Amino acid sequence: MSVLRSDEYNQLATLIAATRETSGELFGKALVAWLRQHVSFDHCVIFGYRGASRPPLLFETFSPAESHVFVALYQEGPYLLDPFHHAAVERKEGFWRMRELAPDRFYASEYYRSYYSQTKLAEEVGFFVPLPGKDALVVSLMRLHASGPFGTADARLLRDMAPAVIGFIRLRWPALPADEPAETKQDEAIAPVNEFERAHIWKSLSLTPREKHVVDLVLQGHSTESIARAMRIVPGTVKVHRRNIYRKLKIKSQAGLFARFVEIMDARIR
């Protein structure tokens, strides 16, 4: 027991020292090593979030092939439909499981079928860290299907560790890096004053503001009832909006709506 305790103290000392390093890679590796002494997981990724802008990658443990799905494809647009992104820009703090944040129809959504299922994750959990201004940072821990989801005891332990993890993150990243791509800054320039409002993404479509809001919620994985609660309207009105949206866009299903979303994201990054 004394050897194990000594190892843990050494890992903690390494992590504290790494908060002063200029390299996010060194800090990320120290954080992963410390967390793995307590809970097993397959991958860790750290993203920064600033409204609807493309999220900068701060650390990852993926292979190049895995990084293509978890990072490159994610940054092309799917992040906008990610429950973790929404929770981050809404400035949630602490430890959260995906199942606690995901909309009621998330696991049946076209986003889940077309993108998220490619990750082959059994579960994703995260430490959410609001930063000064409108920025936020998320440390995601992931377990693949072969490993199974996090157990109740693991989740409880990670939740207890959240204040320490958040403290270390804020020491290492008191703010998001300033040297972001020019396209990100352009996105911010055209974004509306309320950074939580993503309806501007659909500005190229001939939809009303309410219809754009419905599109956003549908693609996130909200059911008709959930959309009605979020917009404070009756479910029947949501159904009318959806019919009008499908008619205007000349589509017949959520798959068609997601395909249009992909087209818009492709146009943005060209």
ROMIZA-974353 format. One record per residue (C-alpha): chain; residue number from 1; x, y negated, z negated. Coordinates in nm, 4 decimals, decimal comma. Each point is the difference from the previous one (the first is absolute). Layout:
BEGIN
A/NUM/X/Y/Z
...
END
This chain:
BEGIN
A/1/0,0000/0,0000/0,0000
A/2/0,2843/-0,2399/-0,0841
A/3/0,1525/0,0530/0,3483
A/4/-0,3326/-0,0750/0,1679
A/5/-0,0435/-0,3088/-0,2145
A/6/0,3501/-0,1189/0,0842
A/7/-0,0698/0,0489/0,3722
A/8/-0,3179/-0,2038/-0,0277
A/9/0,1797/-0,2844/-0,1764
A/10/0,2673/0,0043/0,2716
A/11/-0,2646/-0,0167/0,2742
A/12/-0,1729/-0,2862/-0,1770
A/13/0,3282/-0,1886/-0,0367
A/14/0,0696/0,0518/0,3713
A/15/-0,3454/-0,1319/0,0879
A/16/0,0411/-0,3098/-0,2167
A/17/0,3381/-0,0696/0,1599
A/18/-0,1521/0,0483/0,3483
A/19/-0,2516/-0,2821/-0,0583
A/20/0,2950/-0,2370/0,0436
A/21/0,1193/0,1610/0,3245
A/22/-0,0566/-0,1815/0,3294
A/23/-0,0813/0,3307/0,1673
A/24/-0,3603/0,1146/-0,0248
A/25/0,1244/0,3454/0,0999
A/26/0,2090/0,0374/-0,3155
A/27/-0,2863/-0,1168/-0,2192
A/28/-0,2501/0,2275/0,1765
A/29/0,2203/0,3050/-0,0463
A/30/0,0523/-0,0807/-0,3689
A/31/-0,3762/-0,0489/-0,0506
A/32/-0,0815/0,3300/0,1752
A/33/0,2592/0,1884/-0,2048
A/34/-0,1429/-0,1400/-0,3245
A/35/-0,3620/0,0733/0,0933
A/36/0,0858/0,3542/0,1115
A/37/0,1309/0,0754/-0,3474
A/38/-0,3616/-0,0311/-0,1141
A/39/-0,2220/0,0979/0,2957
A/40/0,0653/0,1892/0,3226
A/41/-0,0907/-0,1525/0,3368
A/42/0,1098/0,0389/0,3612
A/43/0,0390/-0,3559/0,1235
A/44/0,0158/-0,3608/-0,1109
A/45/-0,0508/-0,3132/0,2089
A/46/-0,0047/-0,3645/-0,1049
A/47/-0,1869/-0,2579/0,2104
A/48/-0,0519/-0,3699/-0,0513
A/49/-0,3391/-0,1513/0,0833
A/50/-0,0958/-0,3547/0,0945
A/51/-0,3614/-0,0300/0,1096
A/52/-0,0642/0,1459/0,3455
A/53/0,3648/-0,0337/0,1084
A/54/0,2102/0,2994/0,1024
A/55/0,1383/0,1474/-0,3256
A/56/0,3795/0,0041/-0,0345
A/57/0,1588/0,3325/-0,0942
A/58/0,2218/-0,0265/-0,3088
A/59/0,0893/0,3662/-0,0623
A/60/-0,0842/0,3482/0,1314
A/61/0,1046/0,3633/-0,0513
A/62/-0,1285/0,1337/0,3354
A/63/0,1864/0,1789/0,2748
A/64/0,0032/-0,1841/0,3371
A/65/-0,2911/0,2116/0,1287
A/66/-0,2016/-0,0590/-0,3177
A/67/0,0854/-0,3693/0,0022
A/68/-0,1576/-0,0321/0,3441
A/69/-0,3385/0,0952/-0,1468
A/70/0,0258/-0,1470/-0,3501
A/71/0,1715/-0,3267/0,0970
A/72/0,0155/-0,0843/0,3736
A/73/-0,3563/0,1044/0,0870
A/74/-0,1322/-0,1376/-0,3282
A/75/0,1513/-0,3437/0,0633
A/76/-0,1558/-0,0149/0,3481
A/77/-0,3462/-0,0477/-0,1468
A/78/-0,1342/0,2873/-0,2133
A/79/0,1204/-0,1817/-0,3124
A/80/-0,2971/-0,2336/0,0452
A/81/-0,2335/0,2918/-0,0745
A/82/0,2077/0,1427/-0,2856
A/83/-0,1669/-0,0113/-0,3448
A/84/0,3439/-0,0729/-0,1491
A/85/0,0357/-0,3095/0,2202
A/86/-0,3433/-0,1248/-0,1029
A/87/0,0713/0,0567/-0,3687
A/88/0,3359/-0,1776/0,0305
A/89/-0,1357/-0,3156/0,1643
A/90/-0,2832/-0,0019/-0,2548
A/91/0,2801/-0,0107/-0,2592
A/92/-0,0744/0,3159/-0,1915
A/93/0,2719/0,0854/-0,2486
A/94/0,1159/0,3230/-0,1619
A/95/-0,0213/0,3636/0,1005
A/96/-0,2748/0,1152/0,2381
A/97/-0,0837/0,3229/0,1808
A/98/-0,1226/-0,0100/0,3585
A/99/-0,3229/0,1704/-0,1064
A/100/-0,0679/-0,2895/-0,2389
A/101/0,0361/-0,2629/0,2729
A/102/-0,1310/0,1657/0,3163
A/103/-0,3503/-0,0886/0,1298
A/104/-0,2703/0,2649/-0,0348
A/105/0,0357/0,1232/0,3614
A/106/0,3763/-0,0443/0,0296
A/107/0,0800/0,3704/0,0403
A/108/-0,2595/0,0304/0,2776
A/109/0,0991/-0,3236/0,1756
A/110/0,1517/-0,0192/0,3465
A/111/0,3041/-0,1686/-0,1547
A/112/0,0534/0,3041/-0,2221
A/113/-0,0489/0,2477/0,2863
A/114/0,2055/-0,1929/0,2552
A/115/0,2848/-0,1305/-0,2157
A/116/0,0074/0,0944/-0,3676
A/117/-0,0374/0,3755/0,0615
A/118/0,3304/-0,0116/0,1922
A/119/0,1797/-0,0662/-0,3285
A/120/-0,0966/0,3467/-0,1290
A/121/-0,0308/-0,1412/-0,3519
A/122/-0,1781/0,1782/-0,2826
A/123/0,0002/-0,3253/-0,1977
A/124/0,1485/-0,3476/-0,0116
A/125/0,0278/-0,2120/-0,3139
A/126/0,1545/-0,3402/-0,0510
A/127/0,1322/-0,2662/-0,2337
A/128/-0,1494/-0,3364/0,0983
A/129/0,2048/-0,3096/-0,0746
A/130/-0,1450/-0,3497/0,0648
A/131/0,2769/-0,2524/0,0663
A/132/-0,0056/-0,3810/-0,0184
A/133/-0,2227/-0,1700/0,2537
A/134/-0,2030/0,2345/0,2162
A/135/0,2557/0,2791/0,0362
A/136/-0,0118/0,3496/-0,1434
A/137/0,2105/0,3136/0,0048
A/138/-0,0998/0,3664/-0,0198
A/139/0,2141/0,2986/-0,0969
A/140/-0,1721/0,3053/0,1494
A/141/0,0718/0,3524/-0,1220
A/142/-0,1149/0,2815/0,2273
A/143/-0,0574/0,3728/-0,0275
A/144/-0,0427/0,2133/0,3121
A/145/-0,2611/0,2741/0,0404
A/146/0,2629/0,2637/-0,0823
A/147/0,0589/-0,1646/-0,3391
A/148/-0,3645/-0,0687/-0,0823
A/149/-0,1430/-0,3135/-0,1628
A/150/0,1302/-0,1595/-0,3180
A/151/-0,1297/0,1673/-0,3141
A/152/-0,1964/-0,1807/-0,2665
A/153/0,2987/-0,0002/-0,2369
A/154/0,2275/-0,1361/0,2759
A/155/-0,2427/-0,2809/0,0784
A/156/-0,0344/-0,0868/-0,3693
A/157/0,3783/-0,0133/-0,0409
A/158/0,0453/-0,2182/0,3086
A/159/-0,2718/-0,2339/-0,1247
A/160/0,1853/-0,0299/-0,3317
A/161/0,3224/-0,0743/0,1891
A/162/-0,1594/-0,2736/0,2132
A/163/0,1001/-0,2993/-0,2193
A/164/0,3650/0,1071/0,0124
A/165/-0,0077/0,0642/0,3767
A/166/-0,1662/-0,3373/0,0633
A/167/0,2609/-0,1713/-0,2151
A/168/0,2874/0,1606/0,1922
A/169/-0,1605/-0,0882/0,3347
A/170/-0,0396/-0,3659/-0,0971
A/171/0,3634/-0,0125/-0,1114
A/172/0,1152/0,1352/0,3361
A/173/-0,2524/-0,1832/0,2183
A/174/-0,1227/-0,3175/-0,1723
A/175/-0,1385/-0,0914/0,3442
A/176/-0,0290/0,1627/0,3419
A/177/0,2994/-0,0411/0,2324
A/178/-0,0167/-0,3266/0,1938
A/179/0,1626/0,1286/0,3180
A/180/-0,3127/0,1543/0,1535
A/181/-0,0562/0,0456/0,3750
A/182/-0,1245/-0,3001/0,1948
A/183/-0,3154/0,1887/0,0989
A/184/-0,0916/0,0303/-0,3664
A/185/0,0229/-0,3748/-0,0466
A/186/-0,2156/-0,0514/0,3072
A/187/-0,2606/0,2285/-0,1505
A/188/-0,0026/-0,2110/-0,3139
A/189/-0,0425/-0,3171/0,2036
A/190/-0,3187/0,1251/0,1639
A/191/-0,1388/0,1679/-0,3100
A/192/-0,2928/-0,1681/-0,1748
A/193/0,0464/-0,1774/-0,3328
A/194/-0,1363/0,3018/-0,1892
A/195/0,2693/0,2628/0,0479
A/196/-0,2406/0,2765/-0,1064
A/197/-0,2199/-0,0671/0,3036
A/198/0,1087/0,2175/0,2907
A/199/-0,2865/-0,0859/0,2340
A/200/0,2329/-0,2216/0,2072
A/201/0,1460/0,3216/0,1413
A/202/-0,3234/0,0397/0,1947
A/203/-0,0060/-0,3559/0,1320
A/204/0,0446/0,1266/0,3594
A/205/-0,3351/0,1814/-0,0211
A/206/-0,3366/-0,1661/0,0545
A/207/-0,1209/0,0743/-0,3523
A/208/-0,1537/-0,2185/-0,2685
A/209/0,1930/-0,0517/-0,3266
A/210/-0,2307/0,2474/-0,1761
A/211/0,0480/0,2589/0,2737
A/212/0,3777/-0,0394/-0,0277
A/213/-0,0269/0,0606/-0,3742
A/214/-0,2033/0,3156/0,0640
A/215/0,2599/0,1215/0,2521
A/216/0,2757/-0,0487/-0,2559
A/217/-0,1882/0,1926/-0,2704
A/218/-0,1039/0,2822/0,2358
A/219/0,3596/0,0560/0,1097
A/220/0,1196/0,0023/-0,3610
A/221/-0,2320/0,2946/-0,0670
A/222/-0,3009/-0,1582/-0,1722
A/223/-0,3405/0,1621/0,0361
A/224/-0,3103/-0,1992/0,0942
A/225/-0,0996/-0,0171/-0,3676
A/226/0,3484/-0,1136/-0,1050
A/227/0,0041/-0,2708/0,2682
A/228/-0,3419/-0,1193/-0,1148
A/229/0,1285/-0,0352/-0,3584
A/230/0,3149/-0,1801/0,1112
A/231/-0,1904/-0,2459/0,2198
A/232/-0,3011/-0,0266/-0,2316
A/233/-0,2477/0,0971/0,2702
A/234/-0,2353/0,2942/0,0403
A/235/0,1151/0,3203/0,1776
A/236/-0,2517/-0,0593/0,2781
A/237/0,1709/-0,3276/0,0899
A/238/0,3372/0,1777/0,0115
A/239/-0,1452/0,2505/0,2480
A/240/-0,1278/-0,2844/0,2174
A/241/0,3457/-0,1606/-0,0039
A/242/0,1612/0,3311/0,0991
A/243/-0,2408/0,0499/0,2899
A/244/0,0694/-0,3532/0,1226
A/245/0,3762/0,0524/-0,0337
A/246/-0,0067/0,3240/0,1973
A/247/-0,2168/-0,1600/0,2699
A/248/0,2247/-0,3061/0,0352
A/249/0,3186/0,2085/0,0120
A/250/-0,1609/0,2630/0,2260
A/251/0,0943/0,2853/-0,2303
A/252/-0,2032/0,2791/-0,1576
A/253/0,1897/0,1107/-0,3087
A/254/0,2493/-0,0852/-0,2728
A/255/0,2626/0,1755/0,2149
A/256/-0,0637/-0,2594/0,2689
A/257/0,0278/-0,2784/-0,2562
A/258/0,3337/0,1358/-0,1230
A/259/0,1227/0,0250/0,3602
A/260/-0,0831/-0,3687/0,0465
A/261/0,1908/-0,0766/-0,3222
A/262/0,3046/0,1827/0,1418
A/263/-0,0258/-0,2003/0,3231
A/264/-0,0017/-0,3273/-0,1939
A/265/0,3002/0,1054/-0,2095
A/266/0,1897/0,1053/0,3129
A/267/-0,0657/-0,3409/0,1548
A/268/0,1283/-0,1766/-0,3138
A/269/0,3396/0,1749/0,0006
A/270/0,0740/-0,0320/0,3707
END
